[in-house]
Amino acid sequence: MLSRQQIRQFLAVVDMGNFTRAADALGVTQPTLSNGIRELEGHVGARLFDRQKPAVRLTSAGNRLLPVARRIDREFRRAETETAEAPAQNRPFIVGVLPSIATHLLKAALSHQPVQSLEIREKDGAILRRELRKGSIDAALIMAAGSGNEGLELLPLYDEPYRLMLPENHRLAHRKSIHAEELADEVMIARRACEQLNRTSRFFTSRGVRPQFAFKSRNDDRAMALVAAGLGLTVAPHSLVRDGVCSIELAEFNLQRSVAIAGRQDDLSLGGNYRRRIEAISECFITAHQQLGLAAPAI
């Protein structure tokens, strides 16, 4: 008898293109996945994959099984969705967020969200994508660009540039644009949670700017508070601006990010409560972003 686990393993290999990425997406070891596929092949009495590098390919038997496996998986997910809609179901809706999502935006959006029972988990983007595909979380606020979005559907929330953040009483705070070379003698604050930390560092060093750092942390709230206190400058997505901080264009630094809420593609295709919850949270973030006036000023 085929099991749900075997169906998920089979579809993961198909969707990810090889056993290594499929095992990573499922959160199992590659030997465990290989054993599961061999057991499935034993049940159907045929090989399902030609294990050619760099990507595996379906055999004729695998191609016959694929639409059946998709249908079985959809029915499992539909049953889970319908069960989740029952009043007796109290499991929280779990949303993963990047550490760099601005706290005041998160607060404004989720204070009006319609999901009665909600759980927030903060992790890096690659981990959020992996846990979303596994079903450990229900949705994730991530950067739209990048790899690892196989099997996910992304609903755009907002776009924003990376800006230079200065104390509002800084000598350059009146400027509309500042060149990196003008910051050679400035003290900086390093945001360790920044998804673009390496690109930001290369931007400055390529222009001969190697600043002193007064603070290095993965805590963006603390980093921005210290900018407001005059301890240093930093580069951050515009939405992290707060009272006491000026957001100014860093000349020739044209980096932008697009933030989206992601859900599992197959589950969203079923509609129902799962899609309604994700779309409702999406609307809350879009509205909050607009109400907080977080669109970067035109240059």
ABEGO torsion letter per residue (X at the ends): XBBAAAAAAAAAAAAAGBAAAAAAAAGBBAAAAAAAAAAAAAAAGBBABBBBOABBBBBAAAAAAAAAAAAAAAAAAAAAAAAAABAABABBBBBBBBAABBAAAAAAAAAABABABBBBBBBBAAAAAAAAAAGABABBBBBABEBGABGBBBBBABBBBBBBBBBAABAAAABABBBAAAAAABBBBBBAABAAAAAAAAAAAAAGBBBBBABBBABAAAAAAAAAAGAEBBBBBAAABBBGBBBBBBBGBABBBBBBBBBBAAAAAAEEAAAAAAAAAAAAAAAAAAAAGABBBBX
